[in-house]
Amino acid sequence: MIQSKLTVGGKVIFSGEFPEAATLRKVEEDGLVTTYCDNEFFSSRLTENRVGRYLLLGQKAQSHVDCEFEVHRTGLPVLMMSLAKDSDIVRTRREDRRWRTGDVCLSLFPEEDSVVNHCKRGASLELFNIVLTEPVVRQLAERHPDALNSFCRDFERNEAIAYTPEGTQADRKLLNLFRAIEECNEMGNYAAKYLDTMILDTLSMMINRANESDETLAPVNLALSEKVHAARDIMMTQYQDPPSLHALALMVGTNECTLKSAFKQEFGETVFQCLFDYRMSLATKYLLETSWPIAEVGLLLGYEYQSHFCTAFRRKYGMSPTEFREINTVPQNPSLT
């Protein structure tokens, strides 16, 4: 829920639940919800676009007089990436922060938060925000603990935190990412698929800016990490007839060279070593839990010839599948007579 208050010259013009407290017009079209508020003192537009697990918020406002516009929010804690597309205002929480055009900020918002926008007459504000709720951040942290566990701990503090210094400007790559994410609806059915990658890439860059790192791929590149995890998932799903390395790279949206090096860095083994180990783990399961013939087990794992399967199994375990089954099968107790 959002409460808002507009103050002009020390006089409260309106105060109440936003946007009902002001003149309101709401439009819903193609999954976008746009709320317009307009009065003689202040005009604003809020656009909400929910795509998959993310919420994209566009904010645009202009003051017609010197005023203070206060917003009080209650709801799920969120991690937010913001770009000032057009701005020259001061926003106050515990301290003042001037927002200028091109500024970016990575912020954490608790369950309850207040901000006051100090606006001069004619001042404008246009922000684009990428919102990740606490459950989404915690879900991502399960796969990327080194990069995201600190945010999970900060949620426990239940206070507003701005990670990037005041005046942090977006470079061209970051601007292009924000623009592509904002225009994701133009991708049609592919929007959700590509949004994950773009948002994780943006979050990587924002974390690195907060860490004051000049290298955009260090210390974290969440988007590339997601791609190699996706590549591993594909190999484990298609282990009977796996794609080539080149095809796999195209499937996850990278190139063969990058996939090879990133996969080895992430998992400590090559793509095909991972595939081999997965096949062999399934082989032991089938050998111990079924009475299927050795050739049939091999076929199920993608080995057309029994001899190839036996050679691979011996390379992994130092014995043939038949020997493995004999050694590890618990003999049945003879019936008592």
N, C-alpha and C positions, 0 to 999 in steps of 0.2 A: 504494500500500500504506500502511496506517496501523498504526503501533505505538503501544501505550498502556501507561501505567504508573500504578498507584494507590499512593500513599504515605500512610500514617496514622501520625502520631507518629514520623516518621523511619523507619518500617519499610515496606519494599516489600511490598504485599499481592499484587499480580500484575503481571507485566510480559511483554509479548509482542505478537503480531499481534492487532490489534483486528478483530473482537470475540471471537475465539477465546480470548483470554486471560481472559475473564470468562464467567460463566454466560450462555448464548446462546440466543435464540429468534428465528428469522427467518421472516417471513411475506411472501408475494408475492401481491398482489391488484390487479387492474385496472391493471397497469403500475407499481404502487407496490411498492417493496421496503422493508420495515420490519424493523429489527434491534433487538431488545430485549436489554439486558444488566442483570442484577439480582443483587446480592449484599447481604450485611448492611451493607456500607459505602457503596455507591453504586449508583444506578439510572439507566439512561439509555435513550433511544430515538432511533434515527436513521432518518429516512425519506428515501428517494431516489426522485425522480420525474424521469425524462428525457423531455423534450418537445422534439422537433425537435433543434436544436443546443444547447439549454440544459439544465442540470442544476439541479433545485430540491431543496435539502436542508433538512430540518427536524431540528433538534436539541433534545432535551428531556432534562434531567438533574436529579437531586436528590441531595444528599449527606446521609447519615444520621449522619455523624460529621465532625469537622474533618479535612479531607484535602486532598491535592494530586493532581489528575488531569492527567497529562502526555500529550499526543498528539504523535506524530512522524509527519509525512506525507511520502511521496515519490510523485511522479507529474508529470503535465503542469502547468506553471505556469498559474495561473488569476487572473482578475480576479473579485472577489466583492463583492456587495452584501449587507449583513447588517442585519437588524432584530432587536433584542432585544425579544421579546414579553413576556418575564418574566425579570428578571435582577437580581441584586445580588451580583456576584462580581468578583474581580480576576483578569485574565488577563495573563500575563507572556510577552513575547518578549524584546526587548532592554530594554524598560522596562515598568512596570506600566500597565495601562489598566483602569479600573473600568467595568464594563458595568452600566447601570441600565435599567430598563424604559423602552422608547420610544427608546433610542439607536439610531442608524444609523451604518454605517461602510462606506466604499468602500476595499477593500484589495486589494493584489497579493500573491500567494503564489508563491514560487519553486518550483523542482523539489523542494527539500527544506526542510522547515520544522518547527519545534517550538514548541508553546505549552503553558504550564502554567496550569491553572485552580486558583486558590486558593479553596477552598470552606469556609465555616463550616458547622457542623451545621445542617441544615434549609434551607441555601441552595439556590436553584433557578436553573436556567438554561434558557431556551427561546429559541432563535434560529431565524430563517428566513433562508436564504441563497440567492441567485441566483448561479449559477456560470457564468462565461464562460471557456472554455479559451483559451490563447494563440492557437491557430489561428483561433478564432471572432473574437477581438478584432482580429487582423490582417486578417481578411476584412472586417469592418466598417470598418476603417480605410482600406481601399481606396476606399470611398465617402465617408467622413467623416474625411479626414486631419487637418484642423485640430483636431478634437475628440479624436481617439484616437491619433494618432501618438506622443504623449508616453508613453502606456502601452506602446506597442510598444518604445520606447527603454528604458523602465524594466524590461521583461522581460529585457533584455540585462544588467542589473545583477545579476540573480539573487539578490535579497534581498527580504525582506518589507517592504512599505510600506503604512502606513495614511494615506490621503489626507485623511480627514475628522478634524477635531480631536476629542479626547475630550469626551464629553458632548453631541455633536451630536444633537439630538432631531428625530424625524420630525414634520412637520406633518400636518394632516388629509389633504391630497391624497396625500402620500407613503404614509401608512398605508393609504389606500384602494387604492393601486396594489399595494402588497405583498400586501394581503389578496386582491385579485382574481387576482394571479399565483399565490398559494398555492392558490387554489380553482379553478385553470384547468381541472382535469379535469371539472368540472361543465359545462363548455361543450361536451363531447363532441367531435364532429368539427371544431368551430370553434376548439378550443383552440390548436393550433399557429398558426393564422392570426392570432388576436388577441394571442397571447403575444409575438410579435415587437414589435408596437407598444407594448404595455404595458412590456416590459422596456427598450426604447429610451427610452421616456418616463421610466422610473425612473432609468435611467443618466444621462439628461440632467440630471435634478434632483439626483442625487447628485454629479455633476461640478460643478454650480453651487454646491452646498453646500460642496464641498471648496474651491471658489474664493471662498467667502464672498460669493456674489452673492445679493442679495435678490430679484432678478427671475428667476423660475423658467424663463423662456424665453430667458434670455441667460446666458452667451454661446453656448449651444448647445441646440438642440432636435432630437435625433437622430430622434425618432419622426416629427416633421413632415417632416424631410428625406427619410426613407424613403417617406413618402406621396407627395411630389412626384416622386421617382424612379419610384415605382410608376405614377403618373399618366403620366409620359413613356413608360414601357414600354408601357402600354396604348395610347396614341395611336400609337406606332410599330408595334404589332401590328395595330391595327384602323384603320390609315390609310385603307383603302378605304371604310370606313363608320364614321367615328369617332363616339363618343358626344358628347352635348352637354356643356357645361362643368358644368352642374348634375348630370347623370348621372355624369360622371367623378368629381366630388367625392364623391358617395355611394359610388362603387365603391372609393375608397381610404380612406374613413372620415373625411372632413372636410367643411367647407362650401365653397360656391363662392367666397366672398370670401377666405377664408383660402388656398384653393388658388391663386387668381389672384396674390395678393401673394407667397406663399411660392415659387411657381414662378418668378416674375420675379426674385426675389432669388437663388434657387439657380442659375438658368441664364441670367439676363440677357436673357430674352425671354419673351413670353407663350406660353401653351399652344398657341394656334393658329398663332403664328409658328413655333414648334418643329415643328408638324405640317407647315406649308407648306415649311419648309426640308428636312424629311425627304423629303417627296414630290418636291421638285425634285432632291434628290441621287439618288433612284431614277430620276427621269426621265432625267438625263444618262447614268446607267449603261445604261438600256434603249436609249437612242438610239444610244449608241456601240457597244454589244455585241450588238445585234440589228438585224434589218432589218424589225421589226414596223412596221406603218403607224402614223402619228401618232395617229389616233383610238383605235387599240387600246392604245397606251401610255397615253393619257389615261384610258381605262376602267380599266386595271390600277391606276391611281393614285387612282381614285375620282372622276374627272371624267366625268360622263355625256355632256357635249357637248365635241366637239373644240375649239370656239371658246373655251370656258371654260379648257380646258387651255392653249391657245396664249396666251391673255391672261395667265394666271398665270405661264407660263414666260417670256414677254417681260418681265413685271414683275421677275422675278428676274435674268434674264441679259441683258436688253436686246436680244433677238433672238428670232425664232420657233424652234420645235423643228426645223423643216426647215433653217433657216439654220445652226443649231448643228450639226446632223448633217453638213451639207455642209462646213462649215469644219473640223470636227475629225475627219472620216473620212480616213484615210490612203489615197491612191489606190493601186490595184494596179499593180505593174510590168507593162508589156506583155510578152507572150511573145516571146522571141527567135526570129527566123526565119532 
